[in-house]
Amino acid sequence: MQYVRGMSQPAKSMRRQAPSDPLERTAGSRAAAQRLKMRRELAAAAMELFATKGYEATTVDEIAAAAGVARRTFFRHFRSKEEAIFPDHDDTLVRAEAVLNAAPPHEHPLDTVCRGIKEVMKMYAARPEISVARYKLTREVPTLREAEIASVARYERLFTRYLLGHFDEHAHHDAANDDPLLAEVAASAVVTAHNHVLRRWLRADGKGDVEAQLDHAFAIVRRTFGTGIGAGRTPQAGAPHATAATSGDVLVTVARTDAPLDEIMRTIQGALQEQ
């Protein structure tokens, strides 16, 4: 799989361009914070009622009353009671997109996507007790599990669009146009790796170095999808991405622009060891 490291086709924006006026930005930030605060209050009320009364027996009116707001306020923030226990996903999706859009030109697109989905892990890790309780609840209520799956699918679509926009158009040699498939498979691998680590962390009651576990999982994905899928799509099949040669005290390295950094470092290390 070969990617372009620049922002050749950035991910489609999911919201309006940020206002340029400082006062407008401040007002927008304040409104967003208030919105998130209310969503979290409604979510906390819903979680408590689901735990005490049961999911099926709890109504939207009861959730709104427990949060001290009107029914119409609830529906300004959530479309249904299933959505009420996932208050942070909308804002986290925006933050993940911001990571993609601000990616440095030298960064491999898969590394960018891995950084993007870390925003999701940060959301869960910021409130471990609530995250663990929510996880247990979603295991018991199929409807909530389906709502969670729908939320995860939005991240996957975002990352698929991003990866598809970073294929190297000059490296295409197949008439089947497999890029959409490759982008979707790679994005799914990143999301699956994240969710595997997240579930393991939640089953451990939110204990353990989840970031180190996540980095390990992403390293596996990066090794597999960073170069493996594209092995047969390089201009010269089987050609190395990087070569190094020494002459006296000078080491010269030549690398393809899509060469993974770890491969370049291994090539350099191998050349130095031959000295």
N, C-alpha and C positions, 0 to 999 in steps of 0.2 A: 504494500500500500504506500503510495507516494503522496506527500502533501506539500503544498506551498506554505512557507512559513510566514508570509506576509498576510495582510488583511485583504486578499484579493476579492473575496465575496463575503463580507461580514454577515453575521447572523441577522436575520430580519428583526427589526426593533419591535418590541412588544408594548411600547408606550411612547408618548409624545416626547419630542426632544426636550431636554431639561431647560428650564427658563434661564435666561442669561442675567436677569436683574437680581442682585443679592437679596433684596427684600422679598421678591417673589419666591426665590429659592428657600428663604427662611420660612415663609408662610407655608410653602409646600411641604417642607420637612416637618413643621409643627402639625399640619393636618394629617400627614402620614403617620406620625407618632401617635396622635390621638385615635386614629382609625385602628392601628394595631393594638393599642391599649384596650379599646372596646371589644375588638375581636377576641383578645385573650380573656377578657372578663366573661364574655359569653361562653367561650370554650371551657373555662373553669367551672361555670355554672352547669353546663351540659355534662361535663365529666362527673361532677358530684352526683347529679341526678341519675345519670346512667348507672353509676355504681350503687346507689341506694335503692332506686325504684326499678331499675332495669331499663334497657334501651327501648324496648317496644312500648312500655307503659309511660314513657316520658313524652310530653308534648312540647311543641315550640312555645306555646303560651307559658308553660311552666318554666322553661329555660329563660325566657325573656323576663318573667317575673322575678326569678331568682337573681338575675343580674340587675334588677331594678330599672328595666327599660320597657318600652312598649313593643308589641309584636312587630310593628312596621320597622322598628329600629333593627330588630333581629334580621329581617329580610333585606335590609340595606347592606348587611355584611355577609350573610350566608343565604344560599338558595334552599337549603334543607337542614334538618338536624344532623344528618350524616356529616355534612361539611363542618359543623360547628366544632369538632374536636381537632381540626387541622387549621388553626388560625394563621399560621406563619408561612404557609407554602407560597402564597401569592407574592409576598415580599421577598422570600428567599429565591424565587424564580427570577425576580428582577435583579437581585444581587448576582446570581449566577450568570445572567446575561451580561451584566456589567463587566464581570471578569473576562468573558469572551471578547467583548468589544475593546477592552483595554489591554489585550495581550501584547507583549513585546514582540517585535518582528522576528527575533531569533528563536522564539520558543516553539517547540514542536506542538502542533495542534492537539495531539492527544494529551500532552502535559497540561495544556490550557484547559481542556475539558475536565481533566482530573482536578485541577484547581477550582474549576467552576462548581463541581459537585461537592467539593469540600464545604461549600456554603450550606449545603443541606445537613451535613454532619454537625457543623457549628450550631445550627438551629436546634438539633436534638441534644447536643452536649451542653448547651447553655442552661437547660432546665431538665436535668437527668431524671428527677423524681417523676415529673409530669410525663416525660417521654416513656419511662418504664410503665407507668400506669396506663398510658394510652396504648402501648404495645399489647399489654395483657387484655385490654378491652377489645381491641381489634381482632385478637385471636378468638374471642368468644362470640363476636357479632359479625356474621358474614357480610352484612350490608356495609358496615364500617370498613371491613377489609377491602371491599370493592371500591369504596371511595378513596382509600389509601392508594390502591393500584392506579386509579385514574390520576391521582396527583403525581405519582412517580412517572407516569407516561408523558406528562408534560415536559419533564426534564429530558427525557429520552428524545423527544421530538426536537427540542431546542439544540441538543448536542448533535443530533443527526444533521440538522441543517448547517450547523457550524462546520462539521467535518466535511460535508459534501461541498461546501464553499471553498475548501482548501486543498482540493486535489490538484495535482500538477497536470494541467491540460496537455502539456507536451509529452507526457509519459504514457498516453493512452495508446494501447496497441490491440485492444480487443473491440470487436464490433458489437458485442453484447451489451455494452454500457453497464458494467457491473458497479459503477461508483455508488449509486443509491443503496445497493445491497451492502457493499463494503462499509459505507458510512454508518448505516443502521446497525450492522453487526458490531462495529467498533464502539459506537455509542452505547449499545445495549450491554457490551462487555464492561464498560466503565461503570454503568449504573448497577449492573449485577454485582460487580466486585464491591461497590459501596454498600449495597443493601445486605450482602453477605456479612460484611464486617459489622454493620449497624445492628443486624439481628443478633449476632453473637454478643455484642456489647450490651444490648438490651436484656438478653437472657441472663447476663451476668449482673443484672441490676445496675447497669450504668457504671461498672467499675472496670479499671484497666486502662492502658495507654491506647486509646482508640485511634489516635492520630498515627502512631507507629504502625499499628495493624493495617490502617488504611494505606499508608505509604507502601507497605510490603505488597498489598493486593494490587495497587496501581502499578508497581514495578513489574509484576507478572503480566498485567494487561499490556503495558508498554512494550515489553519484550515480544509478546505474541503478535500484537496488532501494529506496532510501530514500524516493523520491517517485514514480518513473516508473510502477511497476506500479499504484499507487493513484490515478493521475490521474483515472480514470473512476469512482472509488468515493468521491469527496469529496461532502459534502452538496450543494455547488453545483459542478457540473462546470465546470472551467476557472477557478474562482475562485482568486485568489492566496492563498498561505499567509500573507503578511505585507504590510502597507502602511505607509507612513510619510509624514508631512506636517510641514512646518515653518511656524512662526509667529514671526517676529522671531528671537530667540535661542533659541527652544525647538523641539526636535524631538520629535514624538510618533509612536511606533511601535505598531501593533496587529498582533499575530501570533496565529495559531492555536496551540493547545497542542502540536500535532504538527508544527509548522513546523520544518524543518531549520535548524540554526544558521547554516549557510553562506548559506542563502537570506535569512534575517533580516539578516545582515551586508551582503549585496549590496543589499538594499532600503534599509538605512540609508545605505550609501555613495552610492547613487544619489540619495537625497533631499538629502544634503549637497552633492553636486556640482552640483545644480540651484540652489543658493543663489547 
